[in-house]
Amino acid sequence: MLYVKAPAKINLTLDVLHKRPDNYHEIEMIMTTVDLSDRIGLMGTAKGIHIQSADRFVPNDSRNLAYQAAQLIKDTFNIKTGVIISLDKKIPVAAGLAGGSSDAAATLKGLNKLWQLNLSLDELAELGAKIGSDVSFCVYGGTALARGRGEIIQELPTPPNCWVILAKPTIGVSTADVYGAFDVQSAQHPDTEGMIRALNEGDYEAMCANLGNALESVTLKLYPEVEQIKEQMKKFGADAVLMSGSGPTVFGLVHQEARIPRIYNGLRGFCSEVYAVRLIGERELLA
């Protein structure tokens, strides 16, 4: 069995620029990885693609992005043998943390080794773009600016060291509904260049000040539970708070470790899925 780590991501910024002729949205976002990871196990078998997971919310068929990654590799390189994909899920499902995309990226990287394809990360990221908008970033990991549909990746410096509190309410968010209600003209667009400067300078306060997500106001209107968690996280002492992706997970950045217990324990009264993790933010740690 070959094992591959699949870390979650958070959005330090997320901007939606316009709707494209292909009906996708042109996006510009800065993502970074955090130390909350699924564990992907890969084992060769005679034929077929078989998904194994103890999580009842994880599909075991072609709806699963790891399945799609394996199918894409098999079709592209005419692989006749099969694979058993074991998913040990730690990242919440449908949370705005790219759990499914990271599983797909880890599957691509793992099968590259298992089937001795000798593909580069760039080649794997190009394949990943065919599966979903976050998969290319997840192939590289670390910290990056993603443009286009998410497939144009520019590596950025690792953020300053800090803790990340993640809180996911027990609701599902429809990404399609959020984008459907999004209005480019009235949206609050984040300062992407300001965030890039903060990362280049290693400035924690500037990083906190430049957090921004153009989708957040839409999700907060549609799902008041998300706004409640965001307000509580601020109240309990996080330095800066933002929703990740299209939600519903909210994250808070915390520089002083001593604040973690109060924030963590306080949030547990509002939702069951709360995590205190560190930023990873470096590609080298994810190879």
Order of alpha helices (4+ residues) and beta strands (2+ residues): beta-beta-beta-alpha-beta-alpha-alpha-alpha-beta-beta-beta-alpha-alpha-alpha-beta-alpha-alpha-beta-beta-alpha-beta
